[in-house]
Amino acid sequence: MIDLPESELRERLATALSVQRWVDEVAAAAPFADVDALVGAATAAGSPLSEAEVDEAMAHHPRIGEAPTGEGAAQEFSRREQEASAQTDDPQLAKALAEGNATYEERFGRVFLIRAAGRSRAEIVDELERRLKLDDETEKQVVGEQLVEIAALRLRQMFGAATAETGRTSETASPREPAA
């Protein structure tokens, strides 16, 4: 059972996806039987995100391949999510990502966003190149879907092994705190 005080739940939801309407909708569905119920409610609330909501959420995401600035749970999640994609000795991939980011920003007017967790830098570059060919409307939809995927991943990390007694895991207080 995931049954936290409303303020704590809202704070964690905002860490997963900083969109006020989404946080309100997911929080209103609490308590949740388990993490799958939470992720189901979160996915439904985020499908689809409006253009304004995508912009709201994007204000909190760093450029792919670059470390997020500032401190906090959302920035720490971003650091961990980008870790694997940053591990490469291939200067060509690093160059392709930097050039692709610049082209994407010029074309779409925002940073390129992708669920980086579980993807190599080569996979990210391939997806960046594919998405550069999309029309504006399709790309907005893809960005919204990626934001919801990132939120679901973060929620699973925060609430994945919640205990019935506390609704907490060793990961839920902060992504920076090690497992007990």
C-alpha positions, 0 to 999 in steps of 0.5 A: 500500500502506498499511502503517504501524507498528501504533501509528501506524495505531491513532492515525490510526484513533482520530482517524477514529472513537474506538471501541476495538473498531472500531480493534482490528478495522480494525487487525487487517486491516492492511496494506491494498492501498489506501485503498479496502481500508482504507475497506472494512474500516472500513465493515464494522467499523462496520456496525453500531456498538452503542449503547455504541460510539455513546456512546463515539464521541459523547464526541469530537464537538462540537455541530454549528455550534459550534467544537470545543474542544481541540487535536488531529487529531480537533478539526481534522477537526471544524473543517474538516468544519463549515466549509462549514455555518458559512458563512451570512449567514442569521440564521434558519438559525443560529437554526433550527440552535441551536433544533434542536440544543437540541430534539434534545439534549432529545429524544435526550439527546446532541448532534445528529451529522451528516456536515457535510462537503459539506452546507450549513447549510440541508441540515443544518437540514433533516436535523435537522428530519427526524431529530427525527421519528424513533423512538429506535431508528432515530435511534441507527442513523442516528447510527451510520451518520453516525459511519461516514461521517465515519470513512470521509471522514477516512480518505480524507483521511488516506490518499487519496494514499498512496505505495507507498514510505512509506504517507504523503501530505502530509495523513496526519501531521496534518490541520493540516499543509499539503500539500507 
